[in-house]
Amino acid sequence: MENIAFKAMVVTETADNQFIRAIRDKRIEDLPAGEVLIRVRYSSLNFKDALSASGNKGVTRKYPHTPGIDAAGLVVESSDPAFKSGAQVLVTGYDLGMNTSGGYEAYIRVPAAWVVPLPAGLSLRESMMYGTAGFTAALSCYKLINLGVTPDQGPVLVTGATGGVGSIAVAILAQSGYTVVAVTTKLDQAPYLLQLGAKEVISVADADDQSGRPLLKPRWAGAVDTVGGNILSTAIKTTRRGGIVTCCGNVTSGELHTSIYPFILNGVSLVGIDSATTPMAHRLEVWNKLAGDWKLDHLETITTELPGLEALDERIELILQGKNRGRAIVKISD
């Protein structure tokens, strides 16, 4: 392919360990090796993107770097016969946008093993409305449901409910017939969560027990936790006998202080969610759920579309300050 120039967000580390974001020109030859070259139409913004774009070395080791752990677009070239030129595809997870040049640019080149054919029933734009956050939420709901939590067993708790993962988890569970109780620091966003299908919105204070007791009165048939720390600990010790708690985030804390009693006395199960390396067969199954049974009526409500790469800066800061709501997508190219 002709070595054309294209726009990309590039994060550069200065000599005094500061990190500068700028929109710059890149060329195809600047991209890493891989079997599939994709022209990116849409990307999205996740917490991990905000960290990478801010110089977090736990996410991205080396700079300069182009973040963006999500991308959806058209195949331009492929040495793998499974992907024909012009095919609509998406990529989420693996190493995209972490240490491999990511979706905040007009072209990406990735291993064929990372590429998901766009499921029937989704547009490229809609796939990024879900993105990694939606895929993570769907994995969490999938585990909860397939490990036996049913709507008749009682309410399901969703923490960090106004975030990208939380918003979509609330909507999927509500659409699937569950009674959802949403936890948020932003009680002024209760109407938004109720619109997504939550039956009740509670404050963090109601979900963050400070007593130190190993067990509390059971409240939840299950929980989808997106924040970690003591809120996760509280969810575990307030989940009913045989309940399932999924864990996928660490916004509050990466540490978990609890006891064995919820597990050995109440039979509670804690299930970790790793969306980045989900095996492809399961990845395809969950994406097809999002395109089918779990396709949400509230995608537009959840999503803000940013007009271009230049608009990412402001939204990145909102995420880092804990002020983000729902999902943000960005149109990369026509």
C-alpha positions in Angstrom: 0.0 0.0 0.0 1.2 3.5 -0.7 2.9 5.0 2.3 0.3 7.7 2.9 0.3 10.1 5.9 -2.5 10.0 8.4 -3.5 11.7 11.6 -2.8 10.1 15.0 -2.8 11.1 18.7 0.8 10.7 19.9 1.8 10.8 23.5 5.4 11.8 24.1 7.5 11.7 27.2 9.7 14.8 27.8 13.1 14.9 29.4 11.6 15.9 32.7 9.1 13.0 32.7 6.1 15.0 31.6 3.7 13.6 29.0 2.5 15.6 26.1 -0.5 14.7 23.8 -0.6 16.0 20.3 -2.2 15.2 17.0 0.5 14.4 14.5 1.1 12.8 11.1 2.1 9.2 10.9 2.8 6.9 8.0 1.9 3.2 7.3 5.6 2.3 7.8 5.4 3.6 11.4 2.9 0.9 12.3 4.0 -2.3 14.0 4.1 -5.7 12.2 0.9 -7.7 11.8 -1.1 -9.6 9.3 -4.1 -7.2 9.0 -4.0 -3.5 8.1 -7.3 -1.8 9.1 -8.6 1.7 8.2 -10.1 2.8 11.5 -13.6 4.4 11.3 -14.3 4.6 15.0 -12.6 4.2 18.3 -13.7 4.7 21.9 -12.4 6.0 25.3 -11.9 3.7 28.3 -10.3 4.2 31.7 -7.2 2.3 30.4 -6.9 4.7 27.5 -6.9 7.7 29.9 -4.1 6.1 31.8 -2.1 5.3 28.7 -2.6 8.9 27.4 -1.4 10.3 30.7 1.9 8.3 30.9 0.9 5.5 33.2 3.8 3.1 32.8 1.7 0.3 34.3 -0.3 0.4 31.1 2.2 1.6 28.5 5.9 1.0 29.0 7.4 3.0 26.2 6.6 6.4 24.6 6.0 8.0 22.1 2.8 6.0 21.8 -0.6 6.1 20.3 -3.4 4.9 22.7 -6.7 3.4 21.9 -7.6 -0.1 23.1 -10.6 -0.2 20.7 -10.9 0.1 17.0 -13.5 -0.6 14.3 -13.1 -0.2 10.6 -12.4 -1.8 7.2 -9.7 -4.3 6.2 -7.3 -2.6 3.8 -4.7 -5.4 3.4 -4.4 -8.9 5.0 -2.0 -11.8 4.6 -4.5 -14.0 6.4 -7.2 -15.3 4.0 -9.8 -15.1 6.7 -9.9 -11.3 6.3 -10.7 -10.0 2.9 -10.1 -6.4 1.8 -13.2 -4.3 2.6 -14.4 -6.6 5.4 -15.8 -4.8 8.5 -14.0 -5.8 11.6 -13.3 -4.7 15.2 -10.4 -5.1 17.6 -10.7 -4.8 21.4 -8.2 -5.9 24.1 -5.1 -8.0 23.6 -2.2 -5.4 23.5 -3.9 -2.9 21.2 -3.4 0.7 22.6 -1.2 -0.5 25.5 2.2 -1.3 24.0 1.0 -1.7 20.4 0.0 1.4 18.5 -3.7 1.8 19.1 -7.0 3.0 17.7 -6.5 6.8 18.0 -5.2 6.9 14.4 -6.5 6.4 11.0 -4.8 3.0 10.4 -3.8 0.1 12.7 -1.9 -3.0 11.9 -2.4 -6.0 14.1 -2.1 -9.8 14.3 -5.0 -11.6 12.6 -5.6 -13.4 15.9 -6.9 -10.2 17.4 -9.4 -9.4 14.7 -13.2 -10.0 15.2 -15.5 -9.9 12.2 -18.2 -7.3 12.8 -21.2 -9.3 14.0 -24.4 -9.1 12.0 -26.7 -6.7 13.7 -24.1 -4.2 14.7 -22.7 -1.2 12.7 -19.0 -0.2 13.2 -20.2 2.8 15.2 -22.4 0.7 17.5 -19.6 -1.8 18.1 -17.5 1.1 19.5 -20.5 2.2 21.6 -19.8 -1.1 23.4 -16.1 -1.3 22.9 -13.9 -2.8 25.7 -16.2 -1.4 28.4 -19.3 -3.0 26.9 -17.5 -6.2 26.2 -16.3 -6.3 29.8 -19.8 -5.6 31.1 -21.2 -8.3 28.9 -18.6 -10.8 30.1 -19.6 -9.9 33.7 -23.3 -10.4 33.0 -22.6 -13.7 31.1 -20.7 -15.1 34.1 -23.3 -14.0 36.5 -26.2 -15.5 34.5 -24.4 -18.7 33.4 -23.2 -19.5 36.9 -26.8 -19.6 38.1 -28.0 -16.2 39.3 -31.6 -15.8 38.1 -34.0 -12.8 38.3 -36.2 -14.5 40.9 -33.4 -14.8 43.4 -33.3 -11.1 44.3 -31.6 -7.8 43.3 -28.2 -7.6 41.6 -25.8 -4.8 42.6 -23.8 -2.9 40.0 -21.1 -0.6 41.3 -19.5 2.3 39.5 -22.8 2.4 37.6 -22.5 5.7 35.7 -19.2 4.6 34.1 -18.9 2.8 30.8 -18.8 -0.8 32.2 -21.4 0.0 34.9 -23.9 1.7 32.6 -23.9 -1.2 30.1 -24.1 -3.8 32.9 -27.1 -2.0 34.3 -28.8 -1.9 30.9 -28.0 -5.6 30.0 -29.2 -6.9 33.3 -32.4 -4.8 33.4 -33.2 -5.8 29.8 -32.7 -9.4 30.8 -35.3 -9.1 33.6 -33.1 -8.6 36.7 -33.9 -6.1 39.4 -30.8 -3.9 39.4 -29.6 -1.7 42.2 -27.0 0.8 41.0 -24.3 2.4 43.1 -22.8 5.7 42.2 -21.0 8.7 43.7 -23.1 10.9 41.4 -26.6 10.8 42.9 -27.6 13.6 40.5 -27.3 11.0 37.8 -30.0 8.8 39.3 -32.5 9.7 36.5 -29.9 8.5 33.9 -29.5 5.2 35.7 -33.3 4.7 36.2 -33.7 5.4 32.4 -31.2 2.5 31.8 -33.4 0.2 33.8 -32.1 0.4 37.4 -34.9 -0.1 40.0 -33.0 1.7 42.7 -30.0 4.0 42.9 -27.9 4.1 46.2 -25.0 6.1 47.3 -21.5 4.8 47.8 -22.0 5.2 51.6 -24.7 2.5 51.4 -22.3 0.1 49.6 -19.0 0.8 51.5 -19.2 -0.8 54.9 -16.7 0.5 57.4 -17.6 -1.8 60.3 -14.9 -4.3 59.7 -17.3 -7.2 60.3 -16.6 -10.3 58.1 -20.3 -10.8 57.2 -23.3 -8.5 56.9 -27.0 -9.0 56.3 -27.4 -10.6 52.8 -28.8 -8.2 50.3 -27.8 -9.2 46.8 -28.3 -12.3 44.6 -25.2 -11.2 42.8 -23.0 -8.2 42.0 -21.1 -6.7 39.1 -18.2 -4.7 40.6 -16.3 -2.3 38.5 -14.3 -0.4 41.1 -12.6 -2.8 43.5 -11.4 -2.0 47.0 -13.7 -1.9 50.0 -16.8 -1.5 47.9 -16.0 -4.9 46.4 -15.3 -6.3 49.9 -18.7 -5.0 51.0 -20.4 -6.5 48.0 -18.9 -9.9 48.8 -20.1 -9.9 52.4 -23.6 -8.7 51.6 -24.2 -11.2 48.8 -26.7 -14.0 49.6 -25.9 -17.7 49.9 -24.6 -19.1 46.7 -24.4 -15.8 45.0 -21.9 -14.6 42.4 -19.8 -11.5 42.5 -17.8 -10.5 39.4 -14.8 -8.2 39.5 -13.4 -6.2 36.6 -12.0 -2.9 37.8 -9.7 -1.1 40.3 -10.7 2.5 40.1 -11.1 2.7 43.8 -8.3 0.4 44.8 -6.4 -2.6 43.5 -6.4 -4.2 46.9 -9.0 -6.4 48.4 -9.3 -6.9 52.2 -11.8 -9.5 53.2 -12.2 -12.8 55.1 -12.9 -16.3 54.0 -16.3 -16.4 55.7 -18.5 -15.2 52.8 -16.9 -18.0 50.8 -17.0 -20.9 53.3 -20.2 -20.0 55.1 -22.3 -18.5 52.4 -20.8 -20.2 49.4 -20.3 -16.9 47.6 -18.1 -17.0 44.5 -15.8 -14.2 43.3 -15.2 -14.3 39.6 -12.5 -12.3 37.9 -13.2 -10.8 34.5 -10.3 -10.4 32.0 -11.6 -9.0 28.8 -8.2 -8.4 27.2 -7.3 -12.0 26.6 -10.7 -13.7 26.4 -10.3 -16.7 24.0 -11.6 -16.0 20.5 -14.4 -18.5 20.6 -15.9 -17.0 23.7 -15.2 -13.5 22.5 -17.2 -14.2 19.3 -20.0 -15.7 21.4 -20.3 -12.6 23.7 -20.1 -10.1 20.7 -22.9 -12.0 19.1 -24.9 -11.7 22.3 -24.3 -7.9 22.2 -25.5 -7.8 18.5 -28.5 -10.0 19.3 -30.3 -10.8 22.6 -28.4 -8.1 24.5 -28.4 -5.3 21.9 -29.5 -2.4 24.0 -32.3 0.1 23.4 -30.2 2.7 25.3 -27.0 2.8 23.3 -27.5 6.4 22.2 -28.4 7.4 25.8 -25.2 5.9 27.1 -22.9 7.3 24.4 -21.4 10.7 23.6 -19.8 11.0 20.1 -16.7 13.2 20.1 -16.1 15.0 16.8 -12.5 14.1 16.4 -9.1 13.2 18.0 -8.7 16.8 19.2 -11.8 16.3 21.5 -10.3 13.4 23.4 -8.2 15.6 25.8 -11.2 17.0 27.7 -12.9 13.6 28.0 -9.6 12.0 29.2 -9.5 14.5 32.0 -13.1 13.8 33.0 -12.3 10.1 33.3 -9.2 10.7 35.4 -11.2 13.0 37.7 -14.0 10.4 38.1 -16.5 12.7 36.3 -17.2 10.6 33.2 -20.7 9.3 32.4 -21.4 6.4 30.1 -19.4 5.8 26.9 -17.5 8.2 24.6 -16.7 7.2 21.0 -14.7 9.1 18.5 -14.9 9.2 14.7 -11.4 8.7 13.3 -12.0 8.7 9.5 -14.8 8.5 6.9 
